[in-house]
């Protein structure tokens, strides 16, 4: 594969194009670290639902990651197939390029996808497979794009993988097609992965405001729509830690302005829609957006009333990554919940700044993971609820802490106005469940109570 | 909760609402998708016999694999020992996958750390990661033992674990006498069961060597004890069941590798990292036990060789004891190893299960079944099917590859099938994936599929109900808490399967209900 230069990685890694930008924090050996770059690249590209995604490496790289995310599709499901070249001992010694070529051919022949993404893994990067050459040759021969994604696990964190996937899109996909319809008003959504169908709520709002969603990068995307993303009039970066670099490069390459926004909470949603209309530079649209957001906010405010009553004054610890680290704080504040602790492990400097803008001075920052660290904050701050991802969920259960899952495996969509209502209900339900009372009271014959909150 | 109940559907139903359906329709103009007819044709073709042939001709590409990798098994093995921290040497993502995989199956936290190698390590080797990693992990998580396994990355660059751990001691990153066991477990060889075996063997071997004891089976206090090894065991309930059986025999025993504590800990309000597990001091003593009972003989291949070779101990090995006959063999093995008679309580329990079999047999007789799973589990399931009159038709073992003694296992499966007229329809597929299984289910239909959650898509496509047994089971809760081994396990399996058959009968009947079953 094309060697990845370290400076290059460090440059993109923390989102800045400045020559001396700070390198991404290196994972610390001996901790229960999060996902790798391979994971990150897959997360970014798997939501291109009609494409085939082939993992070039031992079968378990595909097996471990297969069926683990709730990125939903409104149509094609090819991206949900777990394709792998299944390298074994002999292939490590003699090379797996033949197997890769044959795998690509088989997928092209049997599944006729619009494109095939091929992911390198630790193994294929280390044994020096020339994946780019195989993909290029196959692409020419088969007449469909075969896109190499050079993001083996060992190059770094999950975030870096998101970025490397963005690079693959810039290098091989964006700018290779033209929209079939007039797209003078189109906006791209970058870094939105349609977890539990959140994109669809956003899309509905954009439709109502008359804003064309040109390319989804990449929640519920189709390959073709990404090829014409360069024709957009504006980019909205939903998860900046992941794909800010892509927006920046599209700005310098195609002159597309971008902004960073979120759809968690009514205020953020309204701001994002307004910002879109502003960048599209259309007065009429701005007026439409104003009418729409006012109507939606009023309705939401009415619907939220019973929940706000219950949630007011409650305290939460939030442990999540990327855009959610700050945007969910706004959402929670609107519900009357105070965030007393927040994880910053996977946040960029800008994210941390945004967190700081949204929390009070005595909020605790949790820089590193590890269940015990999060739990400590929950206990010390007497938080009522913990909001985090699946890997921390079962620890919360042990500690009898009400919990709401905010990450990729959840079944509920929290974006937009309706999403905030769902989040409110989820929070209330989680805290109200009778199990917590049962769990925190000792057995009748046991005088000592357990964890007192 | 408030009176204003809000109906918020889960996404499974939310997006079937009219407005979302409409939204999707609108999208089609951008997508230029193929027509519904073309889609239907392609789908029909993928279900045809013609396609099945092409599918089975497939040499390159695995589609929907049904196995995990070695280090995942090693992590599970390490968690079977008291205060032991699994340490995955390699790039960090692998460890994150293992933790979420195991947690999603057991619905419990999985403590495990990684040495988080990056590209510097690819060039210079992972020694400094190992040294820093051990130092940090011991300081942070305060284990009493660390169990190191490797990922592909460490294996491809050829990291030398023995030397690295030695250097870590020399440099004072860990104390000289702090136990660190290790196993080489690249993903491109074997699967989760091989990795489990490698780590168990390594732990037994290294703890025994460190102790300075000599093996003298059947001597001293240990001479009355039995060692029991369950293997890569996705059911915490199976540990409880084997304990129940051994206690009924009134024999003393040591379970070597018991992760049921870690994966079934109480919610007390205080999470600790380590629960239960085999006591480290019991491991070297196990060399002097009167014998070893192995419940997954294909999984624990190297471990058995070690026990019989180095500890010079009598080893009695079985496949996962599912069903009455396999449990009979289990009891016979215990009886033979310990010299104790089978207790009457178990004989009585057996009778009750046989009675339950008899009650249910009309609904199971002649049911055609597809099975997918790990080698030892499959042998158990086949045995169970045959004894209740179900006919195994497709038997698929993704991880029974050549390195894993595929041939020997296949011969045993075929022998077992040949022992009953109900086995005559079966074909055994070694090293095939779930896309192969899909073709099989569509072209040679069966009544039931038995396997892990991953089988559900193939089963759904073919309209076959899935009985969830094995690993991983992500999409159902608490299945692992109920044992499937022993007589109680046979009863549980029977209940699970027969009720799915009865559910189907109920769902399919039109008009009149039928309560007489």
Boltz contact constraints between the chains, C-beta under 6 A:
constraints:
  - contact:
      token1: [A, 27]
      token2: [B, 92]
      max_distance: 6.0
  - contact:
      token1: [A, 27]
      token2: [B, 116]
      max_distance: 6.0
  - contact:
      token1: [A, 29]
      token2: [B, 115]
      max_distance: 6.0
  - contact:
      token1: [A, 29]
      token2: [B, 116]
      max_distance: 6.0
  - contact:
      token1: [A, 29]
      token2: [B, 129]
      max_distance: 6.0
  - contact:
      token1: [A, 29]
      token2: [B, 132]
      max_distance: 6.0
  - contact:
      token1: [A, 29]
      token2: [B, 133]
      max_distance: 6.0
  - contact:
      token1: [A, 30]
      token2: [B, 113]
      max_distance: 6.0
  - contact:
      token1: [A, 30]
      token2: [B, 133]
      max_distance: 6.0
  - contact:
      token1: [A, 30]
      token2: [B, 136]
      max_distance: 6.0
  - contact:
      token1: [A, 30]
      token2: [B, 137]
      max_distance: 6.0
  - contact:
      token1: [A, 31]
      token2: [B, 113]
      max_distance: 6.0
  - contact:
      token1: [A, 32]
      token2: [B, 113]
      max_distance: 6.0
  - contact:
      token1: [A, 33]
      token2: [B, 92]
      max_distance: 6.0
  - contact:
      token1: [A, 33]
      token2: [B, 114]
      max_distance: 6.0
  - contact:
      token1: [A, 33]
      token2: [B, 116]
      max_distance: 6.0
  - contact:
      token1: [A, 34]
      token2: [B, 96]
      max_distance: 6.0
  - contact:
      token1: [A, 35]
      token2: [B, 93]
      max_distance: 6.0
  - contact:
      token1: [A, 35]
      token2: [B, 96]
      max_distance: 6.0
  - contact:
      token1: [A, 36]
      token2: [B, 91]
      max_distance: 6.0
  - contact:
      token1: [A, 36]
      token2: [B, 92]
      max_distance: 6.0
  - contact:
      token1: [A, 36]
      token2: [B, 93]
      max_distance: 6.0
  - contact:
      token1: [A, 38]
      token2: [B, 93]
      max_distance: 6.0
  - contact:
      token1: [A, 39]
      token2: [B, 93]
      max_distance: 6.0
  - contact:
      token1: [A, 58]
      token2: [B, 152]
      max_distance: 6.0
  - contact:
      token1: [A, 58]
      token2: [B, 187]
      max_distance: 6.0
  - contact:
      token1: [A, 58]
      token2: [B, 188]
      max_distance: 6.0
  - contact:
      token1: [A, 59]
      token2: [B, 62]
      max_distance: 6.0
  - contact:
      token1: [A, 59]
      token2: [B, 65]
      max_distance: 6.0
  - contact:
      token1: [A, 60]
      token2: [B, 68]
      max_distance: 6.0
  - contact:
      token1: [A, 60]
      token2: [B, 69]
      max_distance: 6.0
  - contact:
      token1: [A, 60]
      token2: [B, 187]
      max_distance: 6.0
  - contact:
      token1: [A, 63]
      token2: [B, 65]
      max_distance: 6.0
  - contact:
      token1: [A, 63]
      token2: [B, 68]
      max_distance: 6.0
  - contact:
      token1: [A, 64]
      token2: [B, 97]
      max_distance: 6.0
  - contact:
      token1: [A, 74]
      token2: [B, 24]
      max_distance: 6.0
  - contact:
      token1: [A, 81]
      token2: [B, 63]
      max_distance: 6.0
  - contact:
      token1: [A, 82]
      token2: [B, 64]
      max_distance: 6.0
  - contact:
      token1: [A, 82]
      token2: [B, 65]
      max_distance: 6.0
  - contact:
      token1: [A, 83]
      token2: [B, 61]
      max_distance: 6.0
  - contact:
      token1: [A, 83]
      token2: [B, 63]
      max_distance: 6.0
  - contact:
      token1: [A, 84]
      token2: [B, 62]
      max_distance: 6.0
  - contact:
      token1: [A, 86]
      token2: [B, 62]
      max_distance: 6.0
  - contact:
      token1: [A, 87]
      token2: [B, 188]
      max_distance: 6.0
  - contact:
      token1: [A, 88]
      token2: [B, 188]
      max_distance: 6.0
  - contact:
      token1: [A, 89]
      token2: [B, 188]
      max_distance: 6.0
  - contact:
      token1: [A, 89]
      token2: [B, 189]
      max_distance: 6.0
  - contact:
      token1: [A, 92]
      token2: [B, 188]
      max_distance: 6.0
  - contact:
      token1: [A, 99]
      token2: [B, 60]
      max_distance: 6.0
  - contact:
      token1: [A, 102]
      token2: [B, 60]
      max_distance: 6.0
  - contact:
      token1: [A, 103]
      token2: [B, 60]
      max_distance: 6.0
  - contact:
      token1: [A, 103]
      token2: [B, 61]
      max_distance: 6.0
  - contact:
      token1: [A, 106]
      token2: [B, 60]
      max_distance: 6.0
  - contact:
      token1: [A, 106]
      token2: [B, 61]
      max_distance: 6.0
  - contact:
      token1: [A, 122]
      token2: [B, 91]
      max_distance: 6.0
  - contact:
      token1: [A, 122]
      token2: [B, 152]
      max_distance: 6.0
  - contact:
      token1: [A, 122]
      token2: [B, 153]
      max_distance: 6.0
  - contact:
      token1: [A, 123]
      token2: [B, 152]
      max_distance: 6.0
  - contact:
      token1: [A, 123]
      token2: [B, 156]
      max_distance: 6.0
  - contact:
      token1: [A, 126]
      token2: [B, 156]
      max_distance: 6.0
  - contact:
      token1: [A, 153]
      token2: [B, 91]
      max_distance: 6.0
  - contact:
      token1: [A, 153]
      token2: [B, 93]
      max_distance: 6.0
  - contact:
      token1: [A, 154]
      token2: [B, 91]
      max_distance: 6.0
  - contact:
      token1: [A, 154]
      token2: [B, 117]
      max_distance: 6.0
  - contact:
      token1: [A, 154]
      token2: [B, 118]
      max_distance: 6.0
  - contact:
      token1: [A, 154]
      token2: [B, 119]
      max_distance: 6.0
  - contact:
      token1: [A, 154]
      token2: [B, 122]
      max_distance: 6.0
  - contact:
      token1: [A, 154]
      token2: [B, 153]
      max_distance: 6.0
  - contact:
      token1: [A, 155]
      token2: [B, 119]
      max_distance: 6.0
  - contact:
      token1: [A, 156]
      token2: [B, 118]
      max_distance: 6.0
  - contact:
      token1: [A, 196]
      token2: [B, 11]
      max_distance: 6.0
  - contact:
      token1: [A, 197]
      token2: [B, 11]
      max_distance: 6.0
  - contact:
      token1: [A, 197]
      token2: [B, 15]
      max_distance: 6.0
  - contact:
      token1: [A, 200]
      token2: [B, 20]
      max_distance: 6.0
  - contact:
      token1: [A, 222]
      token2: [B, 31]
      max_distance: 6.0
  - contact:
      token1: [A, 306]
      token2: [B, 2]
      max_distance: 6.0
  - contact:
      token1: [A, 306]
      token2: [B, 4]
      max_distance: 6.0
  - contact:
      token1: [A, 391]
      token2: [B, 99]
      max_distance: 6.0
  - contact:
      token1: [A, 391]
      token2: [B, 100]
      max_distance: 6.0
  - contact:
      token1: [A, 394]
      token2: [B, 103]
      max_distance: 6.0
  - contact:
      token1: [A, 394]
      token2: [B, 107]
      max_distance: 6.0
  - contact:
      token1: [A, 394]
      token2: [B, 108]
      max_distance: 6.0
  - contact:
      token1: [A, 394]
      token2: [B, 109]
      max_distance: 6.0
  - contact:
      token1: [A, 395]
      token2: [B, 109]
      max_distance: 6.0
  - contact:
      token1: [A, 395]
      token2: [B, 271]
      max_distance: 6.0
  - contact:
      token1: [A, 397]
      token2: [B, 267]
      max_distance: 6.0
  - contact:
      token1: [A, 398]
      token2: [B, 267]
      max_distance: 6.0
  - contact:
      token1: [A, 398]
      token2: [B, 271]
      max_distance: 6.0
  - contact:
      token1: [A, 399]
      token2: [B, 269]
      max_distance: 6.0
  - contact:
      token1: [A, 399]
      token2: [B, 271]
      max_distance: 6.0
  - contact:
      token1: [A, 400]
      token2: [B, 267]
      max_distance: 6.0
  - contact:
      token1: [A, 400]
      token2: [B, 269]
      max_distance: 6.0
  - contact:
      token1: [A, 411]
      token2: [B, 10]
      max_distance: 6.0
  - contact:
      token1: [A, 411]
      token2: [B, 11]
      max_distance: 6.0
  - contact:
      token1: [A, 422]
      token2: [B, 8]
      max_distance: 6.0
  - contact:
      token1: [A, 425]
      token2: [B, 6]
      max_distance: 6.0
  - contact:
      token1: [A, 425]
      token2: [B, 8]
      max_distance: 6.0
  - contact:
      token1: [A, 432]
      token2: [B, 1]
      max_distance: 6.0
  - contact:
      token1: [A, 439]
      token2: [B, 267]
      max_distance: 6.0
  - contact:
      token1: [A, 450]
      token2: [B, 268]
      max_distance: 6.0
  - contact:
      token1: [A, 450]
      token2: [B, 269]
      max_distance: 6.0
  - contact:
      token1: [A, 451]
      token2: [B, 269]
      max_distance: 6.0
